Amino acid sequence: MAKRHLVARCPVDTLSEATTDDIERAAYQMAYEGVPVAAREYNPFEEGDLRHTMFDNCVLKAKHDVEADAEVVRVIMDGESNTPPEQVDEAAPVDN
């Protein structure tokens, strides 16, 4: 299944034609899209193939990036400040 998703995101007809650059872009795209097979256990390449390592690294980095992005959104939505908004407004300097 991962092969089908990768091929769909690579400018090639088969995975045997895919370069490491193709795999890097496709793996990131899959992970960012949340494709269920964008996980290291679904790596379609044989160990020893540079594309195997590229796929693993990209999936790990993309998942880390997605989690970091989600944390930024959470902070924006929930806020990290313990100061109530009313106090922040009152404490702001007034320009005359």
C-alpha positions as CSV (number, residue, x, y, z in Angstrom):
1,M,0.0,0.0,0.0
2,A,2.8,2.4,0.8
3,K,4.2,1.7,-2.7
4,R,1.0,2.9,-4.3
5,H,1.0,6.1,-2.3
6,L,4.6,6.8,-3.0
7,V,4.3,6.2,-6.7
8,A,1.3,8.5,-6.8
9,R,3.4,11.3,-5.4
10,C,6.6,10.6,-7.5
11,P,7.0,11.6,-11.2
12,V,7.8,8.0,-12.1
13,D,5.8,4.9,-13.2
14,T,7.4,2.5,-10.7
15,L,9.3,2.8,-7.5
16,S,12.4,1.2,-9.0
17,E,12.7,4.4,-11.1
18,A,12.3,6.8,-8.1
19,T,15.3,8.7,-6.9
20,T,16.1,9.7,-3.3
21,D,14.9,13.2,-4.1
22,D,11.6,11.8,-5.3
23,I,11.3,9.7,-2.2
24,E,12.1,12.6,0.1
25,R,9.4,14.8,-1.4
26,A,6.8,12.0,-1.5
27,A,7.5,10.8,2.1
28,Y,7.2,14.3,3.5
29,Q,4.0,14.9,1.5
30,M,2.5,11.6,2.8
31,A,3.3,12.4,6.4
32,Y,2.0,15.9,6.2
33,E,-1.2,14.7,4.6
34,G,-1.6,12.2,7.4
35,V,-1.6,9.2,5.0
36,P,-1.9,6.2,7.4
37,V,1.0,4.3,5.6
38,A,3.4,7.2,6.1
39,A,5.1,5.3,8.9
40,R,8.5,3.7,9.0
41,E,7.1,0.2,9.4
42,Y,5.6,0.6,5.9
43,N,9.0,1.4,4.3
44,P,8.8,-0.3,0.9
45,F,12.5,-0.3,0.2
46,E,15.1,-3.0,1.2
47,E,17.6,-2.2,3.9
48,G,20.9,-1.1,2.3
49,D,19.0,0.9,-0.3
50,L,19.7,4.6,0.3
51,R,16.0,5.2,-0.4
52,H,15.1,3.1,2.7
53,T,17.1,5.4,4.9
54,M,15.7,8.5,3.1
55,F,12.1,7.3,3.6
56,D,12.7,6.6,7.4
57,N,14.3,9.9,8.0
58,C,11.7,11.9,6.1
59,V,8.8,10.2,7.9
60,L,10.4,10.9,11.3
61,K,11.2,14.5,10.5
62,A,7.8,15.2,8.9
63,K,6.0,13.7,11.9
64,H,8.1,15.8,14.3
65,D,7.3,18.9,12.2
66,V,3.6,18.1,12.2
67,E,3.6,17.6,16.0
68,A,5.5,20.9,16.4
69,D,3.0,22.7,14.2
70,A,0.2,21.2,16.2
71,E,1.8,22.5,19.4
72,V,2.1,26.0,17.9
73,V,-1.6,26.0,17.0
74,R,-2.5,24.7,20.5
75,V,-0.5,27.6,22.1
76,I,-2.2,30.1,19.8
77,M,-5.7,28.7,20.5
78,D,-5.3,28.0,24.3
79,G,-2.6,30.5,25.2
80,E,0.3,29.9,27.5
81,S,-0.1,32.9,29.6
82,N,-1.3,32.6,33.2
83,T,-2.2,36.3,33.2
84,P,-5.9,37.0,32.5
85,P,-6.5,39.1,29.3
86,E,-8.0,41.9,31.4
87,Q,-4.8,42.4,33.3
88,V,-2.7,42.3,30.2
89,D,-4.8,45.1,28.6
90,E,-4.6,47.3,31.8
91,A,-0.8,46.8,32.1
92,A,-0.2,48.0,28.5
93,P,1.5,51.4,28.2
94,V,-0.7,54.2,26.9
95,D,0.8,56.5,24.3
96,N,-0.4,60.2,24.5
